[in-house]
């Protein structure tokens, strides 16, 4: 018998050691424990009758943002809405919120203890433990609707143990190939696993993989596609949203974080809510506007108040970096662009760096405090090789042990006779967390 953890940090550290693999896709473990943890909602047929509507969100990029827009709009509409996302930036509690209020340490510890007592020695991954805890918290908080963000893939992700009443795939691109497959078609099929028969599904991007459409048709379920079934139209200081040829919302505000991808994310959220209008009602334009304005999405093209312009972004795969690059292209700067970058070793680092080479005047690379981190020396070697084979003017490259050193390295005082500069910080969620922690402390 082991000594049960007491503090949240102890529980999280213990969960990381409970299962032999940090990532172990599959639904068997979660489903077995669900029958004990959620016994009052379990039917003899093997189905669960949840006390709330369930929305599942999958995708390579944009999941967290889309989940937040759904959560914020539903809160403004008067619903008690739970949201489960991952990973977190600064505090684990960020993963589980109800109407923008995060679960407390005490609540988490109590829920973890109850799950542990009922799991009957079945080992769970860190993510599986958190997923079960989130849903249990939403039940106890008497939520009307919950938004569950898929952690990895879809078909075998722990979130998929909870049947959704509506589902959205934000994007499909290459990432996590060792688990999901090395083509967009294979990855698309994994993500489409969150679809269910006769529930509405939304695809929020262009160039939808055939595997997504084929699986939706096989269920069957009605699949709504961006630019085919719905779209947004840009105006000078606002934008409008169309659904099946009709303009339903006009004068919508631009979100607080930049990038056209956010308009796709909001549009997908609106399409999904439109399909749930029979159970959640159709929301007024004022509710939609307030939901957009109140949405909180840190770390996505986020501008940080500092002595010089600073932008942080969790761009950690080529698709996300293309969005960052396009944002920089649309926001010209008369001066140098200095970049702080770090990444995990399982990422497409070469693909990421190649996209950014023409936009960077100076690189500062550091090693993340993670067992999965790519070393700064390794990244710097890749950068040097890429610059040798590029037509772009080579930029200085510096290696550092931590974020503080990297920031000090690029944030040198500009004298009157030198160019102004801006600082772009991107890469892993851990990179952005380091940046936010640094500026909060400062």
Secondary structure, 3 states (H helix, E strand, C coil): CCCCCCCHHHHHHHHHHHCCCCCCCCCHHHHHHHHHHCHHHECCCCCECCCCEEEEEECCCCHHHHHHHHHHHHHHCCCCEEEECCCCCCCHHHHEEECCEECCHHHHHHHHHHHHHHCCCCCCCHHHHHHHHHHHHHHHCCCCEEEEECCCCCCCCHHHHCCCCEEEECCCCCCCHHHHCCCHHHHHHHHHHHCCCCCEEEECCCCCCHHHHHHHHHHCCCEEEECCCEEEEECCCCEEEEECCEEEEEEECCCCCCCHHHHHHHHHHHHHHHHCHHHHCCCCHHHHHHHHHHCCCCCCCEEECCCCCEEEECCCCHHHHHHHHHHHHHCCCCCEEEEEEECECCCCHHHHHHHHHHHCCEEEEECCCCCCECCHHHHHHHHHHHHHCCCCCCCEEEEECCHHHHHHHHCCCCCCCCCCEEEEEEECHHHHHHHHHHHHHC
